[in-house]
């Protein structure tokens, strides 16, 4: 399923496809903004989104074998909730 398929599913419940697309975009943007601020987004029964910090580390260029410094950075992380895990079983 991609974003278009998700909009189609939401459109079955909402009046129009345009409203469904606006709703889906709004949800994604809200999650994006919360993660950018460093907040955690929890959706009970589905899962939670958070920001994880990766430390700086030493890597290796696969082509030349030379060591490369990889900078520290923040990455988004999703943890599936109990309801989602049980639904997938």
C-alpha positions in Angstrom: 0.0 0.0 0.0 1.3 3.4 -0.9 0.0 6.9 0.0 -2.5 6.9 -2.9 -4.0 3.7 -1.8 -4.3 5.1 1.8 -6.1 8.1 0.4 -8.5 5.8 -1.5 -9.3 3.9 1.8 -9.9 7.1 3.7 -12.0 8.5 0.9 -14.4 5.6 1.4 -15.2 7.0 4.9 -14.9 10.7 4.1 -17.0 12.6 1.5 -14.4 13.1 -1.2 -11.0 12.0 -2.4 -9.8 15.6 -2.0 -10.8 15.7 1.6 -9.2 12.4 2.2 -5.9 13.5 0.7 -6.0 16.7 2.9 -6.6 14.5 6.0 -3.8 12.1 5.2 -1.4 14.9 4.4 -2.4 16.7 7.7 -1.7 13.5 9.7 1.7 13.0 8.1 2.7 16.7 8.5 1.6 16.7 12.2 3.8 13.6 12.9 6.7 15.2 11.0 6.4 18.5 13.0 6.3 16.6 16.3 9.3 14.6 15.5 11.2 17.7 14.4 10.6 19.2 17.8 11.8 16.0 19.4 8.4 14.9 20.7 7.1 11.3 20.7 3.9 10.5 18.8 1.9 7.6 20.3 -1.0 6.0 18.5 -2.6 3.5 20.9 -3.1 0.1 19.3 -0.9 1.0 16.3 2.5 2.2 17.5 4.7 5.1 18.3 7.1 7.4 16.4 10.1 8.8 18.1 13.5 10.3 17.4 16.6 8.2 18.0 20.2 9.6 18.2 23.0 7.8 16.4 26.4 8.5 17.7 29.3 9.4 15.4 31.2 6.4 14.2 34.0 5.1 12.0 32.8 3.6 8.7 34.6 2.2 5.7 34.3 3.1 2.0 33.3 -0.2 0.4 35.0 0.7 -2.9 38.5 1.7 -1.6 38.5 0.3 1.9 39.5 3.7 3.4 38.1 4.7 6.8 35.4 7.3 6.7 34.0 9.4 9.6 30.2 9.2 9.9 28.7 12.2 11.7 26.2 11.8 14.6 22.6 12.4 13.6 19.0 12.0 14.6 16.8 9.5 12.8 13.1 8.7 13.0 12.1 5.4 14.7 8.8 3.5 14.6 7.9 0.9 17.3 4.8 -1.2 16.5 2.2 -1.4 19.2 0.6 -4.5 20.7 -2.5 -4.2 18.5 -0.6 -4.0 15.3 1.7 -6.9 16.3 -1.2 -9.1 17.0 -3.0 -8.1 13.8 0.0 -9.2 11.7 0.4 -12.6 13.4 
